[in-house]
Amino acid sequence: MSTPGAIAVYTSGSGIPAHVSERPWRGVYHHWDGYPTGLGQHLLYRAQRAQGDLGAVVRQLIDEAPWGWSLCMPGPEKPEGQRFSEEEPGLRVGPEETGAVAYVYVFDVEARRLDMFATHVGGEGRRLSSVSFSSTGSPDLPALDLHPEETVTEPFLPGEALSARALKDCLEGLPPLEAVRETDSTRLQWVDTQQAPDESLSILFRVVTFEDGFISNVVEQEWALVPPSARREPERVRHFLEAFAEVLLEDPKRFNPFWISAQDPLRRSGARQRESFARILRAHWARDFGSEDASS
């Protein structure tokens, strides 16, 4: 999703500003998936991986990428992400130059905090949320845009560590995921699963659309679904996948590959039961697309 954002750090002042231009900052442009569920969640992960050393995160993401990022989130083909270069730099960003980005994420190194501002149309540069980190990198919130349904915390479901092969078996055990209409249909197909360098598990899937019996569109997406901590709770992962299949089949519009790959409840919530995950997914759909079925 090419929704741009900015990764920044305050250069002076103190306190939590209400507006993106209230405190001086410097930063770099980030082109892809600047949403709180994308870039925002990755920045939380970076701070945790650095064990709260936000200075190190700033050096890696800003100082060592002065021309900005196409995408700082690593993947199988680009394990270090993809930087812009001096020959082809990203767009300029600054406290008075936010028109090219939808969200701005600013680190306060001294306060060990990350502030998120909405600079998209209608956002008006307002601060939406802040997350503070402990001295070891633990965030005080699991997400910058936490929904009420995600605040649930349920008992652990420990088990044998989930492997990429076992995750594939779980996926293949789900019912067929297909939405059929009068002259067309859409199918979600599981392609592969793999373990990332950080020991998380990701899923490669494709959404195939048929019209009059012929393929009219194919979209492949990678879904970084299972963080390392969730691998120790295979039943939790299974409960989520069962809830996902249930919610997806309720509405053909939900076969949206970009919306699917943005769902991240295993990181963002303490939910562990199928019913809780179903409520979270419906709530996300309602907020993303204006549906009224969040309370179903």
C-alpha positions as CSV (number, residue, x, y, z in Angstrom):
1,M,0.0,0.0,0.0
2,S,1.7,3.2,-1.1
3,T,0.5,5.4,1.7
4,P,3.6,7.4,2.6
5,G,4.7,8.3,6.1
6,A,7.7,9.9,7.7
7,I,10.2,8.6,10.3
8,A,11.5,11.4,12.5
9,V,13.2,12.5,15.7
10,Y,12.8,15.6,17.8
11,T,15.8,18.0,17.7
12,S,14.9,20.2,20.6
13,G,12.2,20.9,23.2
14,S,10.4,18.6,25.5
15,G,6.9,17.3,26.3
16,I,4.2,15.7,24.1
17,P,3.1,18.1,21.4
18,A,-0.5,18.3,20.2
19,H,0.5,19.2,16.6
20,V,3.1,17.9,14.3
21,S,4.7,21.3,13.9
22,E,4.8,22.2,17.6
23,R,8.3,20.8,18.3
24,P,11.2,20.9,15.9
25,W,12.1,17.5,14.3
26,R,14.1,16.1,11.4
27,G,13.2,13.0,9.5
28,V,13.1,10.9,6.3
29,Y,10.3,10.0,3.8
30,H,9.0,6.4,3.8
31,H,6.9,5.5,0.8
32,W,5.1,2.2,1.4
33,D,2.5,1.2,4.0
34,G,2.8,4.2,6.3
35,Y,-0.3,3.2,8.2
36,P,-0.2,2.6,12.0
37,T,-0.7,-1.1,11.3
38,G,2.3,-1.1,8.9
39,L,5.1,1.4,9.5
40,G,3.8,2.3,13.0
41,Q,3.8,-1.3,14.2
42,H,7.2,-1.9,12.7
43,L,8.7,1.1,14.5
44,L,7.4,-0.4,17.8
45,Y,9.1,-3.7,16.9
46,R,12.3,-1.8,16.1
47,A,12.3,-0.2,19.5
48,Q,11.7,-3.5,21.2
49,R,14.4,-5.2,19.2
50,A,16.8,-2.4,20.2
51,Q,15.9,-3.0,23.9
52,G,14.7,0.6,24.3
53,D,17.8,2.2,22.7
54,L,15.9,4.7,20.6
55,G,19.1,6.4,19.6
56,A,20.1,3.2,17.8
57,V,16.8,3.1,16.0
58,V,17.2,6.7,14.9
59,R,20.7,6.0,13.6
60,Q,19.5,3.0,11.6
61,L,16.3,4.4,10.2
62,I,17.2,8.1,9.8
63,D,20.9,8.8,9.9
64,E,21.9,5.7,7.8
65,A,19.1,6.4,5.3
66,P,19.4,10.1,4.6
67,W,17.5,9.9,1.4
68,G,14.6,8.0,2.9
69,W,13.0,4.6,2.4
70,S,10.9,3.0,-0.2
71,L,10.2,0.4,2.5
72,C,12.2,-0.1,5.8
73,M,10.3,-3.4,6.7
74,P,12.5,-6.3,5.7
75,G,11.3,-9.1,3.5
76,P,12.6,-12.4,2.0
77,E,13.9,-10.6,-1.1
78,K,15.1,-7.4,0.6
79,P,16.1,-8.4,4.2
80,E,17.4,-4.9,5.0
81,G,14.5,-3.1,3.4
82,Q,14.9,-0.7,0.4
83,R,16.5,2.7,0.7
84,F,16.2,5.6,-1.7
85,S,19.5,7.0,-3.0
86,E,21.0,10.4,-3.6
87,E,20.3,9.8,-7.3
88,E,16.7,9.0,-6.7
89,P,15.8,10.5,-3.2
90,G,12.5,10.3,-1.4
91,L,10.5,13.5,-0.9
92,R,11.4,16.1,1.7
93,V,9.7,16.1,5.0
94,G,9.8,18.5,8.0
95,P,7.6,20.2,10.5
96,E,6.3,22.5,7.8
97,E,6.6,20.0,5.0
98,T,4.1,17.2,5.7
99,G,1.9,17.4,2.6
100,A,3.5,14.4,1.0
101,V,2.8,12.0,3.8
102,A,-0.2,10.7,5.6
103,Y,1.4,9.9,9.0
104,V,4.4,11.2,10.8
105,Y,6.1,9.1,13.5
106,V,8.5,11.1,15.8
107,F,10.9,9.6,18.3
108,D,11.7,11.4,21.6
109,V,15.0,9.7,22.4
110,E,15.4,11.2,25.9
111,A,11.8,10.4,26.9
112,R,11.9,7.0,25.3
113,R,8.6,7.7,23.5
114,L,7.1,7.5,19.9
115,D,4.5,10.0,18.9
116,M,2.2,9.5,15.9
117,F,0.6,12.4,14.0
118,A,-2.1,12.3,11.3
119,T,-1.1,14.6,8.3
120,H,-3.5,13.1,5.8
121,V,-6.6,15.0,4.6
122,G,-8.7,15.6,7.6
123,G,-5.9,14.8,10.0
124,E,-4.7,18.4,10.2
125,G,-1.4,17.4,11.8
126,R,-3.0,16.3,15.1
127,R,-1.2,13.9,17.4
128,L,-3.2,10.7,17.5
129,S,-1.3,8.5,19.9
130,S,1.9,8.0,21.8
131,V,3.7,4.9,23.1
132,S,6.4,5.0,25.8
133,F,9.1,2.3,26.2
134,S,10.7,0.9,29.3
135,S,14.4,0.8,29.8
136,T,14.3,-2.7,28.2
137,G,12.1,-1.7,25.2
138,S,8.7,-2.9,26.4
139,P,6.0,-0.6,25.1
140,D,3.2,0.6,27.4
141,L,0.7,-0.1,24.5
142,P,0.9,-2.9,21.9
143,A,-0.1,-0.5,19.1
144,L,-0.4,3.2,18.3
145,D,-4.0,2.8,17.1
146,L,-5.4,0.3,19.6
147,H,-9.1,-0.4,19.3
148,P,-11.3,-1.1,22.4
149,E,-11.9,-4.7,21.2
150,E,-8.1,-5.2,21.2
151,T,-7.7,-4.4,24.9
152,V,-8.8,-7.9,25.9
153,T,-6.3,-10.1,27.8
154,E,-7.0,-13.8,28.0
155,P,-5.2,-16.8,29.6
156,F,-2.1,-18.2,27.9
157,L,-2.5,-21.3,25.7
158,P,1.1,-22.7,25.8
159,G,2.1,-25.6,23.6
160,E,4.8,-26.9,21.3
161,A,6.4,-24.2,19.3
162,L,4.7,-23.6,16.0
163,S,6.7,-24.3,12.9
164,A,6.2,-22.9,9.4
165,R,5.1,-26.4,8.3
166,A,2.6,-26.6,11.2
167,L,1.2,-23.2,10.2
168,K,0.8,-24.4,6.7
169,D,-1.1,-27.4,8.0
170,C,-3.4,-25.1,10.0
171,L,-4.1,-23.1,6.9
172,E,-4.9,-26.1,4.8
173,G,-7.3,-27.3,7.5
174,L,-9.5,-24.3,7.1
175,P,-12.7,-24.4,5.0
176,P,-12.5,-23.3,1.3
177,L,-12.3,-19.5,1.3
178,E,-14.4,-18.5,-1.7
179,A,-17.1,-15.8,-2.3
180,V,-19.4,-16.6,-5.2
181,R,-21.6,-14.0,-6.9
182,E,-23.8,-14.3,-10.0
183,T,-21.2,-14.1,-12.7
184,D,-17.9,-14.0,-10.8
185,S,-16.2,-15.3,-7.7
186,T,-13.1,-14.6,-5.6
187,R,-10.9,-17.2,-3.9
188,L,-8.2,-16.9,-1.3
189,Q,-5.4,-19.4,-1.8
190,W,-2.6,-20.3,0.6
191,V,0.8,-20.4,-1.3
192,D,3.5,-20.9,1.3
193,T,4.6,-20.2,4.9
194,Q,8.1,-19.3,6.0
195,Q,10.2,-18.3,9.0
196,A,11.7,-14.8,9.0
197,P,15.2,-13.9,10.4
198,D,13.5,-12.6,13.6
199,E,11.8,-16.1,14.1
200,S,8.4,-14.8,13.2
201,L,6.2,-16.7,10.7
202,S,4.8,-15.2,7.6
203,I,2.2,-16.4,5.0
204,L,2.3,-15.9,1.3
205,F,-1.3,-15.9,-0.1
206,R,-3.0,-14.9,-3.3
207,V,-6.5,-13.6,-4.0
208,V,-7.8,-14.7,-7.4
209,T,-10.9,-13.1,-9.0
210,F,-12.9,-15.0,-11.7
211,E,-15.3,-13.4,-14.2
212,D,-17.5,-15.6,-16.3
213,G,-15.3,-18.5,-15.4
214,F,-12.0,-16.8,-16.4
215,I,-9.3,-15.3,-14.2
216,S,-9.6,-11.5,-14.3
217,N,-7.2,-10.6,-11.5
218,V,-4.5,-12.1,-9.2
219,V,-2.9,-10.4,-6.2
220,E,-0.2,-12.0,-4.1
221,Q,0.6,-10.6,-0.6
222,E,2.9,-11.5,2.2
223,W,1.2,-11.6,5.7
224,A,3.6,-11.3,8.7
225,L,1.0,-12.8,11.0
226,V,2.8,-14.8,13.7
227,P,5.3,-13.0,15.9
228,P,7.9,-15.1,17.8
229,S,5.9,-14.9,21.0
230,A,2.8,-16.3,19.4
231,R,4.6,-19.3,18.1
232,R,4.6,-20.6,21.7
233,E,0.8,-20.7,21.6
234,P,-0.2,-22.8,18.6
235,E,-3.8,-23.0,19.8
236,R,-4.0,-19.2,19.9
237,V,-2.9,-19.1,16.3
238,R,-5.4,-21.7,15.3
239,H,-8.2,-19.9,17.1
240,F,-7.3,-16.7,15.1
241,L,-7.3,-18.5,11.8
242,E,-10.7,-20.1,12.5
243,A,-12.1,-16.7,13.4
244,F,-10.5,-15.2,10.3
245,A,-12.2,-17.7,8.0
246,E,-15.5,-17.1,9.7
247,V,-15.4,-13.3,9.4
248,L,-14.0,-13.4,5.9
249,L,-16.8,-15.6,4.6
250,E,-19.5,-13.2,6.0
251,D,-18.9,-10.6,3.3
252,P,-17.3,-10.9,-0.2
253,K,-15.8,-7.4,0.1
254,R,-13.5,-8.8,2.8
255,F,-11.5,-10.7,0.2
256,N,-9.4,-7.6,0.0
257,P,-5.7,-8.7,0.0
258,F,-4.4,-5.5,1.4
259,W,-6.8,-5.4,4.3
260,I,-6.1,-9.1,5.1
261,S,-2.3,-8.6,5.2
262,A,-2.8,-5.6,7.5
263,Q,-4.5,-7.6,10.2
264,D,-2.2,-8.1,13.2
265,P,-4.1,-9.2,16.3
266,L,-1.5,-11.6,17.5
267,R,0.8,-8.6,18.1
268,R,-1.7,-6.0,18.9
269,S,-4.0,-7.8,21.4
270,G,-4.0,-10.2,24.2
271,A,-6.9,-12.1,22.7
272,R,-6.6,-15.9,22.6
273,Q,-10.2,-17.2,21.9
274,R,-11.9,-17.5,18.6
275,E,-14.9,-15.2,19.6
276,S,-12.5,-12.4,20.7
277,F,-10.6,-12.5,17.5
278,A,-13.8,-12.4,15.5
279,R,-14.9,-9.3,17.3
280,I,-11.5,-7.7,16.7
281,L,-11.7,-8.4,12.9
282,R,-15.2,-7.1,12.6
283,A,-14.3,-4.0,14.5
284,H,-11.3,-3.4,12.2
285,W,-13.5,-3.9,9.1
286,A,-16.1,-1.5,10.5
287,R,-13.5,1.2,11.2
288,D,-11.7,0.7,7.9
289,F,-14.7,0.6,5.6
290,G,-17.6,2.0,7.6
291,S,-19.5,-1.2,8.1
292,E,-22.0,-1.4,11.0
293,D,-21.5,-5.0,11.9
294,A,-18.7,-4.6,14.4
295,S,-20.9,-5.7,17.3
296,S,-22.1,-8.9,15.6
